[in-house]
Amino acid sequence: MAEEGRSRRKTRSKTRRVVALIAVFVLGLGVLVGIQWAMNPWSMSLPGRATLTGYWQGEVTYGPDDNRRIVLELTYSRGRGPNIGGNAKVCGTQNAAYRVFGDTHDYSGSRFRLDPSWLEDKPGLYLNYLEGEWDGDLLRFHGALTLIHPDGSTRSSSTTNADGTVITSEDPQVRFEMRRSTSDGYDSAC
């Protein structure tokens, strides 16, 4: 009977240790999530509060009669380096895909910069940099386009596309707005 009592105490002791270990793990995870939210409140969706991260869509004007659909996926990047990451697509006569990265300019994430990196070096106009403002379900951007010529240069002030149209500009400026979207909207673009 004494041995049976020791066996129960050992079982209870092991159970308490496992429960304590699980509690420490959950508490630690909660602390990490709390620290992320405290340091970057724009990166996490809380009930009744929007987040900068997610899917966005809009229309950007590249030139006269050249409006293109743009979709954007923003993510929070942990660790060193830029704290915003993601992807973008611009749809038009020449579809373009980008990786984007950047940083917030303020604690709330209401002002930020994105640096798109195009995935192909074909001639055409590409997003260069984007300065952004975030207000709930609206993003406002201003930035510049880079013109890549058929020879790969970006210095000349004009070029002729394969279809004969002339594009003239060093770094044309763009301004546009984007609104919330979904992953389906992003996936089906272009």
C-alpha positions in Angstrom: 0.0 0.0 0.0 2.9 2.4 0.8 4.3 1.7 -2.7 1.0 2.5 -4.3 1.0 5.9 -2.6 4.5 6.6 -3.8 3.4 5.7 -7.3 0.5 8.1 -7.2 2.7 10.9 -5.9 5.2 10.3 -8.7 2.4 10.3 -11.3 1.0 13.6 -9.9 4.4 15.1 -9.8 5.1 14.2 -13.4 1.7 15.5 -14.4 2.4 18.8 -12.5 5.7 19.1 -14.3 4.1 18.6 -17.7 1.3 21.1 -17.0 3.9 23.6 -15.7 6.1 23.1 -18.8 3.0 23.7 -21.1 2.0 26.8 -19.1 5.6 28.2 -19.4 5.5 27.6 -23.1 2.1 29.2 -23.6 3.1 32.1 -21.4 6.4 32.6 -23.4 4.5 32.5 -26.7 2.1 35.1 -25.3 5.0 37.3 -24.3 6.6 37.0 -27.7 3.3 37.9 -29.5 2.8 40.8 -27.1 6.3 42.1 -27.8 5.7 41.9 -31.5 2.5 43.9 -31.2 4.1 46.4 -28.9 7.0 47.0 -31.2 5.0 46.9 -34.5 1.3 47.4 -33.8 0.6 47.7 -37.6 1.7 44.1 -38.1 -1.0 42.2 -36.3 -4.8 42.3 -36.7 -6.7 42.7 -33.5 -10.5 42.7 -33.1 -11.8 46.0 -34.5 -8.4 47.1 -35.7 -7.0 47.0 -39.2 -3.5 45.9 -40.1 -1.1 47.2 -42.8 -0.3 43.6 -43.7 -2.6 41.7 -46.1 -3.8 42.1 -49.6 -4.4 45.4 -51.5 -5.6 46.4 -55.0 -5.8 49.6 -57.0 -5.0 51.3 -60.3 -1.8 53.1 -61.2 -1.4 55.5 -64.1 1.9 54.9 -66.0 1.1 57.5 -68.7 -1.7 59.0 -70.9 -4.3 56.3 -71.5 -2.1 53.7 -69.6 -3.9 52.8 -66.4 -2.8 49.4 -64.9 -4.2 47.3 -62.2 -1.9 46.8 -59.3 -2.2 44.2 -56.5 0.0 43.9 -53.4 0.6 41.4 -50.7 2.3 42.8 -47.6 3.7 40.7 -44.8 5.6 41.4 -41.5 9.2 40.3 -41.8 10.7 39.2 -38.5 14.4 39.6 -37.7 17.0 41.9 -39.0 16.5 43.9 -42.1 13.4 45.5 -43.6 10.3 44.9 -41.4 7.9 44.8 -44.4 8.0 42.2 -47.1 5.7 40.8 -49.8 4.9 40.6 -53.5 3.2 42.8 -56.1 1.9 42.5 -59.6 1.1 45.2 -62.1 -1.2 44.1 -65.0 -1.2 45.8 -68.4 0.3 45.5 -71.8 3.3 44.1 -70.1 2.6 42.3 -66.8 5.2 42.7 -64.1 5.9 40.8 -60.9 7.8 42.2 -58.0 9.2 41.3 -54.6 8.7 44.2 -52.2 10.5 45.1 -49.1 10.6 48.2 -46.9 10.3 49.8 -43.5 7.8 51.9 -41.6 8.7 55.5 -40.8 6.8 55.7 -37.6 5.7 53.4 -34.8 2.1 53.1 -36.0 3.0 52.1 -39.5 1.0 55.0 -41.0 4.0 56.1 -43.1 6.3 53.7 -44.8 8.5 53.1 -47.8 8.5 50.1 -50.2 11.3 49.2 -52.6 10.0 46.9 -55.3 12.4 44.6 -57.0 11.2 43.4 -60.4 11.7 39.8 -61.2 12.5 40.2 -65.0 14.7 42.6 -66.8 12.6 43.1 -69.9 12.3 46.6 -71.5 9.5 48.7 -70.1 8.4 50.8 -67.2 8.8 49.4 -63.7 8.0 50.6 -60.2 11.1 52.1 -58.6 10.2 53.1 -55.1 7.0 53.9 -53.3 6.4 56.1 -50.3 3.2 55.1 -48.6 0.6 56.3 -46.1 -1.8 53.8 -44.5 -5.2 54.8 -43.0 -7.3 51.7 -42.1 -8.5 50.2 -45.4 -6.7 52.7 -47.7 -3.2 53.0 -48.9 -1.9 56.1 -50.7 1.3 56.0 -52.6 3.6 58.3 -54.5 6.8 57.2 -56.1 8.7 56.8 -59.4 8.9 54.5 -62.3 12.1 53.3 -63.9 12.3 53.0 -67.7 14.4 50.0 -68.9 15.5 50.2 -72.5 15.9 47.2 -74.9 19.7 47.4 -74.3 19.2 47.2 -70.6 20.1 50.8 -69.9 18.0 53.2 -67.8 19.7 56.5 -68.7 18.1 57.7 -72.0 15.1 60.0 -71.9 13.0 58.0 -74.5 12.7 54.6 -76.1 10.5 52.9 -78.7 8.6 49.8 -77.7 8.3 46.8 -80.1 4.8 48.0 -81.1 6.3 51.4 -82.2 5.0 53.5 -79.2 7.5 56.0 -77.8 8.0 56.2 -74.0 9.6 59.4 -72.8 10.8 59.9 -69.2 13.7 59.7 -66.9 11.8 58.6 -63.8 8.1 59.4 -64.2 6.3 60.1 -61.0 3.2 58.1 -59.9 0.4 58.7 -57.4 -2.3 56.2 -56.7 -4.5 54.6 -54.0 -5.1 51.0 -53.0 -7.9 49.4 -51.1 -8.2 46.1 -49.2 -8.5 43.0 -51.2 -8.2 39.2 -50.7 -5.8 36.5 -51.6 -8.2 35.4 -54.4 -8.0 38.9 -55.8 -4.2 38.8 -55.7 -4.0 35.3 -57.2 -6.5 36.0 -60.1 -4.8 39.3 -61.1 -2.9 39.3 -64.4 
